[in-house]
């Protein structure tokens, strides 16, 4: 069941990406190199993805929402499993697992296309440019 509007998902993307980048220092695992770099790199990827997605809060608007959601799912799986894949689970695993599960769940519950109002407004804006 998809109930999260794309506009809300987009706002969450920016918050989620920023929290991921800051999480090593917020949650006290900045001394674990692989855990830190995994969170920071994934956070930057999430922010870049938000910027280029064609939805209400995207800036460049090149990536379709369905592609964005598929990438969110993949990012979630990678992030959730990263403590065991990269071998830092003995030091820290909860933030990566929780962030990963959140990404998976939001990818499965967000609408696949932006609202009709956004599509109508965006289409008329494109016609104005031509």
KAQUI-V144298 format. One record per residue. N is the residue number from 1. RES is the residue in one small letter. PHI is phi in whole degrees, -180 to 180 (none if undefined). BURIAL is # if it has 24 or more other C-alpha atoms within 12 Angstrom, else .. D_LAST is the distance of its C-alpha to the last C-alpha in Angstrom with 1 decimal. Layout:
N | RES | PHI | BURIAL | D_LAST
N | RES | PHI | BURIAL | D_LAST
This chain:
1 | x | none | . | 37.8
2 | x | -103 | . | 34.4
3 | x | -130 | . | 34.5
4 | x | -88 | . | 32.6
5 | x | -66 | # | 29.1
6 | x | -63 | # | 26.4
7 | x | -62 | # | 26.0
8 | x | -65 | # | 29.7
9 | x | -60 | # | 29.7
10 | x | -63 | # | 27.1
11 | x | -62 | . | 29.3
12 | x | -61 | # | 32.3
13 | x | -57 | # | 30.7
14 | x | -67 | # | 30.5
15 | x | -67 | . | 34.1
16 | x | -60 | # | 35.4
17 | x | -62 | # | 34.0
18 | x | -65 | # | 35.5
19 | x | -63 | # | 38.8
20 | x | -61 | # | 39.0
21 | x | -61 | # | 38.7
22 | x | -85 | # | 41.3
23 | x | -58 | # | 43.5
24 | x | -59 | # | 46.0
25 | x | -88 | . | 47.1
26 | x | -68 | . | 46.7
27 | x | -107 | . | 48.9
28 | x | 73 | . | 51.2
29 | x | -122 | # | 50.6
30 | x | -66 | . | 49.2
31 | x | -84 | . | 52.3
32 | x | -100 | # | 51.5
33 | x | -54 | . | 49.3
34 | x | -64 | # | 47.7
35 | x | -65 | # | 47.1
36 | x | -64 | # | 45.5
37 | x | -65 | # | 43.2
38 | x | -61 | # | 42.2
39 | x | -63 | # | 41.2
40 | x | -67 | # | 39.3
41 | x | -64 | # | 37.4
42 | x | -64 | # | 36.5
43 | x | -61 | # | 35.5
44 | x | -66 | # | 33.1
45 | x | -61 | # | 31.6
46 | x | -62 | # | 31.1
47 | x | -65 | # | 29.4
48 | x | -64 | # | 27.1
49 | x | -62 | # | 26.3
50 | x | -62 | # | 25.6
51 | x | -64 | # | 23.1
52 | x | -96 | # | 21.1
53 | x | -80 | # | 21.4
54 | x | -85 | # | 18.5
55 | x | -148 | # | 20.4
56 | x | -54 | # | 20.8
57 | x | -107 | # | 22.3
58 | x | -72 | # | 20.6
59 | x | -100 | . | 19.1
60 | x | -92 | . | 17.2
61 | x | 59 | . | 16.8
62 | x | -110 | . | 17.3
63 | x | -90 | . | 20.7
64 | x | -64 | # | 21.1
65 | x | -61 | # | 23.7
66 | x | -62 | . | 26.2
67 | x | -65 | . | 26.3
68 | x | -56 | # | 26.8
69 | x | -67 | # | 29.7
70 | x | -63 | # | 31.3
71 | x | -66 | # | 31.3
72 | x | -58 | # | 32.7
73 | x | -63 | # | 35.5
74 | x | -63 | # | 36.3
75 | x | -61 | # | 36.3
76 | x | -62 | # | 38.6
77 | x | -63 | # | 41.0
78 | x | -60 | # | 41.1
79 | x | -65 | # | 41.7
80 | x | -64 | # | 44.3
81 | x | -92 | # | 46.2
82 | x | -56 | # | 45.7
83 | x | -60 | # | 49.1
84 | x | -89 | . | 50.9
85 | x | -65 | . | 48.7
86 | x | -97 | . | 49.0
87 | x | 77 | . | 52.5
88 | x | -114 | # | 52.3
89 | x | -63 | . | 53.2
90 | x | -70 | . | 56.7
91 | x | -91 | . | 55.3
92 | x | -160 | # | 52.3
93 | x | -145 | # | 50.4
94 | x | -59 | # | 49.7
95 | x | -61 | # | 46.5
96 | x | -66 | # | 44.9
97 | x | -64 | # | 46.1
98 | x | -67 | # | 45.0
99 | x | -60 | # | 41.5
100 | x | -64 | # | 41.2
101 | x | -63 | # | 42.3
102 | x | -61 | # | 39.9
103 | x | -64 | # | 37.0
104 | x | -62 | # | 38.3
105 | x | -64 | # | 38.8
106 | x | -69 | # | 35.4
107 | x | -67 | # | 33.7
108 | x | -87 | # | 35.7
109 | x | -117 | # | 35.2
110 | x | -94 | # | 31.5
111 | x | -55 | # | 29.1
112 | x | -81 | # | 27.2
113 | x | -132 | # | 23.9
114 | x | -62 | # | 22.5
115 | x | -60 | . | 23.2
116 | x | -61 | . | 21.5
117 | x | -61 | . | 20.5
118 | x | -65 | . | 18.7
119 | x | -62 | . | 16.9
120 | x | -66 | . | 15.9
121 | x | -64 | . | 14.8
122 | x | -66 | . | 12.9
123 | x | -66 | . | 11.1
124 | x | -68 | . | 10.2
125 | x | -66 | . | 9.1
126 | x | -63 | . | 6.7
127 | x | -67 | . | 5.3
128 | x | -66 | . | 5.6
129 | x | -72 | . | 3.8
130 | x | -73 | . | 0.0
